[in-house]
């Protein structure tokens, strides 16, 4: 592995990666210092090659995706004024605020009935008055109407919020959700665990330790979950590594994480983006691919790494399939949260488009359910006739409404901020 190379064939250009490459080839666990060296390196092709090696050991050439639909029951959130990186939340009387009735949610789910939907991804704001019964009735109603569709629902932040509202334990809330039909938990709300970064971007939100505790309890109850990290805002490289190590430690303990998803910060229509002077920008493809690769290399005990194409574009996600990633997310019918933060990607991808992206990267597509059980492979797949890119289902609830102003109210100013150190 020693000596110069093109980064994809022989050895690293960055000398700091030589001992790490040797560890990866021997399938040895990487240390905190290794993680820092990976994030600090500009030898992106070597990072990709090493991550691809680690992924192939786990998943071969198979790339998963889900036929999934996103449902966001409400954007009213008690953290509207303190979660400054978010562009989705509204105050109850703010322009664009909404809370769906159960009938509207069921109609929204039915609007995608003609699609091969196998998963509902359900997350929303922390509404001050929506009680647990609303969500339980929602999940039971969805299961009755769509018995073959898995329900991946409610972040750790939402679950802890419901526990406070109901004066119940997190464990009892999780049991109620499981009994109502929830199959797994999404990984949102983790952001970055660093107390300093969290105090800046998500003050008063569930702490990192509290987020981990909710997922620990879910895993103990047999409810698997995803995990995430939000990158490209004010976090440091050390914050990133420590976040990944905290996820790895919990996975060592419980084995309950299904996949890791690095999430790119989008700065439009939110207070943090304005304070950073980043409105109209995005994370770089370089950093998007680096986060996929380092996640795969450090999180040796989490079986899957997912690229979220609505945030980084389908094209970066396709490249990520050779940088340690084995999951292209899915059709993602009508994703609101990131599109309200300025994501310029399509509102969904057609089934054939997802398969074509995976095939185009030289990989083997496999449709999965929420638990990564294969439901379809594509050896004899023939794409449909090309047509106009689908824009999503029709109906009054399928609309994006950007905020008229980033800050809800008040004259509070964020401290002087700088973008993440070392991002290319």
TIFI-537754 format. One record per residue (C-alpha): residue number from 0; x, y, z. Coordinates in nm, 4 decimals, padded with zeros to 6 digits. Layout:
N
(atom NUM,(X,Y,Z))
...
***
This chain:
424
(atom 0,(00.0000,00.0000,00.0000))
(atom 1,(00.3003,00.2341,00.0324))
(atom 2,(00.3998,00.4860,-00.2361))
(atom 3,(00.2149,00.7283,-00.4617))
(atom 4,(-00.0891,00.6251,-00.6626))
(atom 5,(-00.4025,00.7555,-00.8243))
(atom 6,(-00.5890,00.6864,-00.5002))
(atom 7,(-00.8111,00.4127,-00.6432))
(atom 8,(-00.5663,00.1375,-00.7298))
(atom 9,(-00.2460,00.1104,-00.5258))
(atom 10,(-00.1993,00.3308,-00.2214))
(atom 11,(-00.2892,00.6650,-00.0646))
(atom 12,(-00.1528,00.9990,-00.1818))
(atom 13,(-00.1926,01.1239,00.1770))
(atom 14,(00.0773,00.9604,00.3944))
(atom 15,(-00.1512,00.9886,00.6999))
(atom 16,(-00.3866,00.7369,00.5363))
(atom 17,(-00.1234,00.4626,00.4893))
(atom 18,(-00.1603,00.3048,00.8364))
(atom 19,(-00.5378,00.3495,00.8208))
(atom 20,(-00.5509,00.1732,00.4836))
(atom 21,(-00.3563,-00.1157,00.6331))
(atom 22,(-00.6075,-00.1393,00.9178))
(atom 23,(-00.8997,-00.1369,00.6756))
(atom 24,(-00.7421,-00.4130,00.4672))
(atom 25,(-00.7035,-00.6198,00.7859))
(atom 26,(-01.0636,-00.5347,00.8884))
(atom 27,(-00.9410,-00.3736,01.2118))
(atom 28,(-01.1501,-00.1204,01.4025))
(atom 29,(-01.0487,00.2422,01.3510))
(atom 30,(-00.9707,00.4748,01.6421))
(atom 31,(-01.0723,00.8304,01.7180))
(atom 32,(-00.7414,00.9559,01.5789))
(atom 33,(-00.8039,00.7536,01.2633))
(atom 34,(-01.1442,00.9163,01.2219))
(atom 35,(-00.9930,01.2608,01.2567))
(atom 36,(-00.7260,01.1792,01.0000))
(atom 37,(-00.9939,01.0620,00.7570))
(atom 38,(-01.1984,01.3818,00.7899))
(atom 39,(-00.8865,01.5994,00.7641))
(atom 40,(-00.7570,01.4268,00.4520))
(atom 41,(-00.8149,01.5655,00.1031))
(atom 42,(-00.7328,01.2304,-00.0583))
(atom 43,(-01.0955,01.1703,-00.1445))
(atom 44,(-01.0359,00.8880,-00.3896))
(atom 45,(-00.8471,00.6850,-00.1309))
(atom 46,(-01.1246,00.7447,00.1220))
(atom 47,(-01.3726,00.6208,-00.1367))
(atom 48,(-01.1669,00.3155,-00.2261))
(atom 49,(-01.1255,00.2121,00.1379))
(atom 50,(-01.4929,00.2672,00.2143))
(atom 51,(-01.5912,00.0715,-00.0961))
(atom 52,(-01.3762,-00.2172,00.0270))
(atom 53,(-01.5427,-00.2069,00.3688))
(atom 54,(-01.8886,-00.1953,00.2108))
(atom 55,(-01.8233,-00.4803,-00.0308))
(atom 56,(-01.7275,-00.7029,00.2610))
(atom 57,(-02.0698,-00.6419,00.4119))
(atom 58,(-02.2988,-00.6030,00.1126))
(atom 59,(-02.1180,-00.7030,-00.2058))
(atom 60,(-02.2483,-00.5106,-00.5080))
(atom 61,(-02.6063,-00.5008,-00.3819))
(atom 62,(-02.7659,-00.1579,-00.3372))
(atom 63,(-03.0970,-00.1309,-00.1552))
(atom 64,(-03.3845,00.1103,-00.1953))
(atom 65,(-03.7373,00.1414,-00.0627))
(atom 66,(-04.0602,00.2349,-00.2352))
(atom 67,(-04.1518,00.4885,00.0308))
(atom 68,(-04.3788,00.7845,00.0913))
(atom 69,(-04.3125,01.0675,00.3370))
(atom 70,(-04.5988,01.1957,00.5519))
(atom 71,(-04.5563,01.5006,00.7766))
(atom 72,(-04.8649,01.5371,00.9990))
(atom 73,(-04.7829,01.8885,01.1268))
(atom 74,(-04.5187,02.1568,01.0953))
(atom 75,(-04.6222,02.3353,01.4163))
(atom 76,(-04.3316,02.3025,01.6568))
(atom 77,(-04.2491,02.4328,02.0045))
(atom 78,(-03.8827,02.4579,01.8983))
(atom 79,(-03.9542,02.7020,01.6141))
(atom 80,(-03.7540,02.9825,01.7782))
(atom 81,(-03.4548,02.7821,01.9029))
(atom 82,(-03.3920,02.5126,01.6392))
(atom 83,(-03.2316,02.7671,01.4075))
(atom 84,(-03.1149,02.5317,01.1299))
(atom 85,(-03.4685,02.4129,01.0539))
(atom 86,(-03.6803,02.5576,00.7714))
(atom 87,(-03.9837,02.3346,00.8254))
(atom 88,(-04.1225,02.4408,01.1652))
(atom 89,(-04.3883,02.7095,01.2156))
(atom 90,(-04.5511,02.8818,01.5101))
(atom 91,(-04.9226,02.7916,01.5456))
(atom 92,(-05.0438,03.1176,01.3880))
(atom 93,(-04.7520,03.1655,01.1477))
(atom 94,(-04.8149,03.1752,00.7743))
(atom 95,(-04.7890,02.8257,00.6303))
(atom 96,(-04.8585,02.6455,00.9589))
(atom 97,(-05.0679,02.3307,00.9223))
(atom 98,(-05.1913,02.0295,01.1180))
(atom 99,(-05.3526,01.7481,00.9224))
(atom 100,(-05.6675,01.5748,01.0334))
(atom 101,(-05.6542,01.1959,01.0306))
(atom 102,(-05.8837,01.1981,00.7278))
(atom 103,(-05.6359,01.4193,00.5413))
(atom 104,(-05.3464,01.1906,00.6334))
(atom 105,(-05.5348,00.8829,00.5178))
(atom 106,(-05.6243,01.0600,00.1924))
(atom 107,(-05.2595,01.1562,00.1425))
(atom 108,(-05.1541,00.7944,00.1930))
(atom 109,(-05.4256,00.6788,-00.0490))
(atom 110,(-05.3021,00.9258,-00.3139))
(atom 111,(-04.9967,00.7066,-00.3634))
(atom 112,(-05.1959,00.3831,-00.3774))
(atom 113,(-05.1040,00.3355,-00.7428))
(atom 114,(-04.7327,00.3377,-00.6508))
(atom 115,(-04.5649,00.0239,-00.5126))
(atom 116,(-04.5382,00.1790,-00.1645))
(atom 117,(-04.3896,-00.0428,00.1065))
(atom 118,(-04.2979,00.2167,00.3702))
(atom 119,(-04.4538,00.5249,00.5252))
(atom 120,(-04.1904,00.7578,00.6710))
(atom 121,(-04.3753,00.9765,00.9229))
(atom 122,(-04.2151,01.2684,01.1092))
(atom 123,(-04.3254,01.6210,01.1988))
(atom 124,(-04.3058,01.9083,01.4438))
(atom 125,(-04.3456,01.9014,01.8218))
(atom 126,(-04.7042,02.0236,01.8364))
(atom 127,(-04.7969,02.1538,02.1834))
(atom 128,(-05.1481,02.0045,02.1729))
(atom 129,(-05.1330,01.6873,01.9621))
(atom 130,(-05.1537,01.3989,02.2052))
(atom 131,(-05.0381,01.0408,02.1787))
(atom 132,(-05.3892,00.9202,02.0880))
(atom 133,(-05.3752,01.1189,01.7614))
(atom 134,(-05.0640,00.9301,01.6516))
(atom 135,(-05.1896,00.5906,01.7676))
(atom 136,(-05.5154,00.6379,01.5764))
(atom 137,(-05.3120,00.7460,01.2730))
(atom 138,(-05.0917,00.4370,01.2776))
(atom 139,(-05.3810,00.1968,01.3374))
(atom 140,(-05.5763,00.3597,01.0550))
(atom 141,(-05.2833,00.3375,00.8146))
(atom 142,(-05.2253,-00.0290,00.8999))
(atom 143,(-05.5936,-00.1073,00.8459))
(atom 144,(-05.5932,00.0661,00.5066))
(atom 145,(-05.2448,-00.0442,00.3954))
(atom 146,(-05.1675,-00.3693,00.5811))
(atom 147,(-04.8625,-00.4494,00.3702))
(atom 148,(-04.6892,-00.1151,00.4251))
(atom 149,(-04.4348,-00.0740,00.7046))
(atom 150,(-04.4584,00.2312,00.9295))
(atom 151,(-04.1280,00.4011,01.0168))
(atom 152,(-04.2369,00.6825,01.2405))
(atom 153,(-04.1446,00.9520,01.4920))
(atom 154,(-03.7966,01.0680,01.5793))
(atom 155,(-03.6522,01.0327,01.9280))
(atom 156,(-03.7290,01.4034,01.9788))
(atom 157,(-04.0976,01.3500,01.8999))
(atom 158,(-04.1166,01.0448,02.1245))
(atom 159,(-03.9609,01.2296,02.4202))
(atom 160,(-04.2005,01.5221,02.3563))
(atom 161,(-04.5024,01.2875,02.3683))
(atom 162,(-04.3699,01.1293,02.6883))
(atom 163,(-04.3577,01.4742,02.8511))
(atom 164,(-04.7043,01.5694,02.7266))
(atom 165,(-04.8580,01.2456,02.8506))
(atom 166,(-04.6460,01.2213,03.1674))
(atom 167,(-04.5477,00.8721,03.0583))
(atom 168,(-04.2120,00.7027,03.0373))
(atom 169,(-04.0374,00.6870,02.7017))
(atom 170,(-04.0599,00.3096,02.7296))
(atom 171,(-04.4395,00.3151,02.7638))
(atom 172,(-04.4735,00.5527,02.4667))
(atom 173,(-04.2578,00.3203,02.2571))
(atom 174,(-04.4650,00.0175,02.3578))
(atom 175,(-04.7840,00.1997,02.2574))
(atom 176,(-04.6336,00.2947,01.9199))
(atom 177,(-04.5149,-00.0596,01.8576))
(atom 178,(-04.8559,-00.2039,01.9448))
(atom 179,(-05.0235,00.0443,01.7072))
(atom 180,(-04.8135,-00.0758,01.4131))
(atom 181,(-04.4844,00.1164,01.4138))
(atom 182,(-04.2170,-00.1081,01.2629))
(atom 183,(-03.9038,00.1017,01.3164))
(atom 184,(-03.7854,00.4509,01.4102))
(atom 185,(-03.6222,00.7050,01.1772))
(atom 186,(-03.2899,00.8543,01.2793))
(atom 187,(-03.3757,01.2230,01.2714))
(atom 188,(-03.3184,01.4670,01.5551))
(atom 189,(-02.9638,01.3523,01.6272))
(atom 190,(-02.8137,01.6558,01.4453))
(atom 191,(-02.4653,01.6510,01.6018))
(atom 192,(-02.4152,01.5433,01.9639))
(atom 193,(-02.1536,01.8073,02.0545))
(atom 194,(-02.3050,02.0198,02.3358))
(atom 195,(-02.1418,02.3371,02.1984))
(atom 196,(-02.2681,02.2892,01.8434))
(atom 197,(-02.6076,02.1746,01.9683))
(atom 198,(-02.6437,02.4837,02.1883))
(atom 199,(-02.5879,02.6981,01.8793))
(atom 200,(-02.8076,02.5219,01.6252))
(atom 201,(-03.0717,02.3438,01.8363))
(atom 202,(-03.0870,02.4942,02.1845))
(atom 203,(-03.3535,02.3333,02.4061))
(atom 204,(-03.3745,02.0275,02.1813))
(atom 205,(-03.3233,01.6801,02.3221))
(atom 206,(-02.9563,01.6395,02.4191))
(atom 207,(-02.7307,01.3905,02.2482))
(atom 208,(-02.7370,01.1603,02.5506))
(atom 209,(-03.1165,01.1796,02.5653))
(atom 210,(-03.1421,01.0986,02.1931))
(atom 211,(-02.9224,00.7934,02.2433))
(atom 212,(-03.1300,00.6883,02.5459))
(atom 213,(-03.4532,00.6844,02.3418))
(atom 214,(-03.2944,00.4632,02.0773))
(atom 215,(-03.1420,00.2389,02.3453))
(atom 216,(-03.4891,00.1848,02.4922))
(atom 217,(-03.6378,00.1185,02.1478))
(atom 218,(-03.3721,-00.1423,02.0738))
(atom 219,(-03.4376,-00.3132,02.4079))
(atom 220,(-03.8033,-00.3397,02.3071))
(atom 221,(-03.7120,-00.4974,01.9734))
(atom 222,(-03.7800,-00.1809,01.7715))
(atom 223,(-03.4892,-00.1212,01.5308))
(atom 224,(-03.3970,00.2279,01.4177))
(atom 225,(-03.1836,00.4384,01.1883))
(atom 226,(-02.9204,00.6897,01.2951))
(atom 227,(-02.8023,01.0154,01.1408))
(atom 228,(-02.5609,01.3064,01.1637))
(atom 229,(-02.6264,01.6578,01.0338))
(atom 230,(-02.3093,01.8030,00.8837))
(atom 231,(-02.1940,02.1219,00.7135))
(atom 232,(-02.3059,02.3855,00.9672))
(atom 233,(-02.0954,02.4882,01.2727))
(atom 234,(-01.9636,02.1491,01.3837))
(atom 235,(-01.5906,02.0720,01.3970))
(atom 236,(-01.4189,01.7626,01.2624))
(atom 237,(-01.3780,01.6461,01.6221))
(atom 238,(-01.7544,01.6863,01.6716))
(atom 239,(-01.8149,01.4649,01.3700))
(atom 240,(-01.5851,01.1888,01.4885))
(atom 241,(-01.7175,01.1917,01.8450))
(atom 242,(-02.0723,01.1720,01.7093))
(atom 243,(-01.9878,00.8650,01.5015))
(atom 244,(-01.8115,00.7007,01.7964))
(atom 245,(-02.1181,00.7552,02.0172))
(atom 246,(-02.3351,00.5824,01.7547))
(atom 247,(-02.0826,00.2991,01.7274))
(atom 248,(-02.0767,00.2524,02.1053))
(atom 249,(-02.4553,00.2217,02.1247))
(atom 250,(-02.4532,-00.0233,01.8355))
(atom 251,(-02.1937,-00.2326,02.0219))
(atom 252,(-02.4354,-00.2358,02.3149))
(atom 253,(-02.7674,-00.3030,02.1404))
(atom 254,(-02.7160,-00.3952,01.7743))
(atom 255,(-03.0378,-00.2100,01.6957))
(atom 256,(-02.9293,00.0382,01.4289))
(atom 257,(-03.0179,-00.0669,01.0742))
(atom 258,(-02.8471,00.2086,00.8783))
(atom 259,(-02.6521,00.5323,00.9128))
(atom 260,(-02.7488,00.8383,00.7072))
(atom 261,(-02.5292,01.1502,00.6916))
(atom 262,(-02.7577,01.4493,00.6345))
(atom 263,(-02.6358,01.7636,00.4574))
(atom 264,(-02.7374,02.0962,00.6116))
(atom 265,(-02.9428,02.3197,00.3819))
(atom 266,(-02.9189,02.6923,00.4694))
(atom 267,(-03.2140,02.8488,00.2899))
(atom 268,(-03.5149,02.9915,00.4784))
(atom 269,(-03.3620,02.9445,00.8237))
(atom 270,(-03.1974,03.1693,01.0797))
(atom 271,(-02.8666,02.9821,01.0905))
(atom 272,(-02.8184,03.0116,00.7152))
(atom 273,(-02.8709,03.3868,00.7351))
(atom 274,(-02.6285,03.4228,01.0293))
(atom 275,(-02.3623,03.2250,00.8437))
(atom 276,(-02.4174,03.4175,00.5209))
(atom 277,(-02.4852,03.0868,00.3490))
(atom 278,(-02.8283,03.1471,00.1963))
(atom 279,(-02.8378,03.0053,-00.1545))
(atom 280,(-02.5428,02.7717,-00.1001))
(atom 281,(-02.5108,02.4026,-00.0185))
(atom 282,(-02.2570,02.1522,00.1055))
(atom 283,(-01.9979,02.0497,-00.1538))
(atom 284,(-02.0025,01.7190,-00.3365))
(atom 285,(-01.6537,01.6640,-00.1930))
(atom 286,(-01.7812,01.6840,00.1646))
(atom 287,(-02.0965,01.4848,00.0842))
(atom 288,(-01.8874,01.1945,-00.0445))
(atom 289,(-01.6354,01.2261,00.2395))
(atom 290,(-01.9119,01.1945,00.4992))
(atom 291,(-02.0456,00.8802,00.3331))
(atom 292,(-01.6985,00.7244,00.3177))
(atom 293,(-01.5897,00.8106,00.6719))
(atom 294,(-01.9225,00.6937,00.8097))
(atom 295,(-01.8766,00.3554,00.6434))
(atom 296,(-01.5196,00.3215,00.7723))
(atom 297,(-01.5830,00.4232,01.1334))
(atom 298,(-01.9219,00.2565,01.1795))
(atom 299,(-01.7969,-00.0966,01.1221))
(atom 300,(-02.0855,-00.2499,01.3194))
(atom 301,(-02.3785,-00.0811,01.1414))
(atom 302,(-02.4705,-00.2934,00.8394))
(atom 303,(-02.5859,-00.0235,00.5994))
(atom 304,(-02.5018,00.3342,00.4979))
(atom 305,(-02.7654,00.5350,00.3154))
(atom 306,(-02.7329,00.8376,00.0881))
(atom 307,(-03.0295,01.0740,00.1040))
(atom 308,(-03.0616,01.1936,-00.2548))
(atom 309,(-03.3184,01.4698,-00.1840))
(atom 310,(-03.0426,01.6524,00.0057))
(atom 311,(-02.7342,01.5889,-00.2096))
(atom 312,(-02.8921,01.5270,-00.5552))
(atom 313,(-02.9462,01.1910,-00.7231))
(atom 314,(-02.6165,01.2338,-00.9093))
(atom 315,(-02.3970,01.2680,-00.5979))
(atom 316,(-02.5925,00.9791,-00.4465))
(atom 317,(-02.5138,00.7661,-00.7499))
(atom 318,(-02.1404,00.8367,-00.7089))
(atom 319,(-02.1721,00.7617,-00.3365))
(atom 320,(-02.2536,00.4005,-00.4279))
(atom 321,(-01.8789,00.3533,-00.4903))
(atom 322,(-01.7826,00.5467,-00.1744))
(atom 323,(-01.9108,00.2981,00.0828))
(atom 324,(-02.2845,00.3443,00.0416))
(atom 325,(-02.5254,00.0544,-00.0171))
(atom 326,(-02.8664,00.2268,00.0088))
(atom 327,(-03.0074,00.4880,-00.2310))
(atom 328,(-03.2999,00.5735,00.0013))
(atom 329,(-03.5948,00.5192,-00.2310))
(atom 330,(-03.8712,00.6873,-00.4245))
(atom 331,(-03.9292,00.9351,-00.1348))
(atom 332,(-04.2700,01.0505,-00.2516))
(atom 333,(-04.3196,01.4134,-00.1473))
(atom 334,(-04.0416,01.4984,00.0957))
(atom 335,(-04.1155,01.8371,00.2569))
(atom 336,(-03.8578,01.8999,00.5301))
(atom 337,(-03.5478,01.9482,00.3144))
(atom 338,(-03.7282,02.1001,00.0183))
(atom 339,(-03.8535,02.3777,00.2449))
(atom 340,(-03.4864,02.4384,00.3322))
(atom 341,(-03.4018,02.4975,-00.0317))
(atom 342,(-03.3307,02.1519,-00.1718))
(atom 343,(-03.3656,02.1791,-00.5499))
(atom 344,(-03.4083,01.8077,-00.6122))
(atom 345,(-03.7236,01.6435,-00.7505))
(atom 346,(-04.0194,01.5887,-00.5163))
(atom 347,(-03.9844,01.2184,-00.5800))
(atom 348,(-03.8162,00.9693,-00.8131))
(atom 349,(-04.0038,00.7101,-01.0102))
(atom 350,(-03.9418,00.3420,-00.9443))
(atom 351,(-03.7595,00.2962,-01.2743))
(atom 352,(-03.5464,00.6038,-01.2128))
(atom 353,(-03.4129,00.4608,-00.8872))
(atom 354,(-03.3350,00.1250,-01.0490))
(atom 355,(-03.1641,00.3010,-01.3394))
(atom 356,(-02.9423,00.5079,-01.1080))
(atom 357,(-02.8262,00.1940,-00.9287))
(atom 358,(-02.7703,-00.0008,-01.2502))
(atom 359,(-02.5860,00.2971,-01.3963))
(atom 360,(-02.3318,00.2754,-01.1132))
(atom 361,(-02.2634,-00.0899,-01.1973))
(atom 362,(-02.4494,-00.2131,-00.8897))
(atom 363,(-02.7252,-00.4668,-00.8315))
(atom 364,(-03.0539,-00.3024,-00.7223))
(atom 365,(-03.2681,-00.4683,-00.4575))
(atom 366,(-03.5938,-00.3319,-00.3263))
(atom 367,(-03.6202,-00.3724,00.0521))
(atom 368,(-03.8700,-00.3221,00.3294))
(atom 369,(-03.8034,-00.1095,00.6392))
(atom 370,(-03.6082,-00.3954,00.8012))
(atom 371,(-03.3774,-00.4498,00.5012))
(atom 372,(-03.5474,-00.7688,00.3952))
(atom 373,(-03.5235,-00.8056,00.0180))
(atom 374,(-03.8638,-00.7992,-00.1517))
(atom 375,(-03.7568,-00.7777,-00.5156))
(atom 376,(-03.4476,-00.8132,-00.7311))
(atom 377,(-03.4106,-00.7004,-01.0920))
(atom 378,(-03.2245,-00.9599,-01.2977))
(atom 379,(-03.4921,-00.9479,-01.5711))
(atom 380,(-03.5856,-00.5821,-01.5261))
(atom 381,(-03.6710,-00.3820,-01.8376))
(atom 382,(-03.7225,-00.0060,-01.7853))
(atom 383,(-04.0478,00.1524,-01.8887))
(atom 384,(-04.0603,00.3935,-02.1784))
(atom 385,(-03.8973,00.7218,-02.0749))
(atom 386,(-04.1387,01.0000,-02.0045))
(atom 387,(-04.1772,01.3251,-01.8196))
(atom 388,(-04.0175,01.3147,-01.4738))
(atom 389,(-04.3017,01.2632,-01.2235))
(atom 390,(-04.3526,01.5550,-00.9858))
(atom 391,(-04.5572,01.3733,-00.7243))
(atom 392,(-04.9223,01.3029,-00.6540))
(atom 393,(-05.1923,01.5669,-00.6835))
(atom 394,(-05.4014,01.7098,-00.4019))
(atom 395,(-05.4306,02.0007,-00.1586))
(atom 396,(-05.1816,01.8579,00.0921))
(atom 397,(-04.9070,01.8062,-00.1686))
(atom 398,(-04.7677,02.1592,-00.1693))
(atom 399,(-04.4442,02.3203,-00.0516))
(atom 400,(-04.4710,02.6531,00.1309))
(atom 401,(-04.1478,02.8384,00.2072))
(atom 402,(-04.1266,03.0638,00.5115))
(atom 403,(-04.1718,03.4358,00.4526))
(atom 404,(-03.8976,03.5033,00.7107))
(atom 405,(-03.6318,03.2884,00.8722))
(atom 406,(-03.6828,03.4105,01.2309))
(atom 407,(-04.0291,03.3768,01.3816))
(atom 408,(-04.0129,03.6699,01.6216))
(atom 409,(-03.7906,03.8654,01.8580))
(atom 410,(-03.4567,04.0383,01.8094))
(atom 411,(-03.2242,03.7635,01.9344))
(atom 412,(-02.9011,03.7423,01.7349))
(atom 413,(-02.6910,03.4314,01.7051))
(atom 414,(-02.3274,03.4588,01.8148))
(atom 415,(-02.0627,03.5203,01.5507))
(atom 416,(-02.0400,03.1939,01.3643))
(atom 417,(-01.8069,03.0387,01.1113))
(atom 418,(-01.8685,02.7438,00.8852))
(atom 419,(-01.7335,02.3995,00.9695))
(atom 420,(-01.3563,02.3829,00.9755))
(atom 421,(-01.1801,02.1944,00.7031))
(atom 422,(-01.4761,02.1503,00.4669))
(atom 423,(-01.3663,02.1643,00.1065))
***
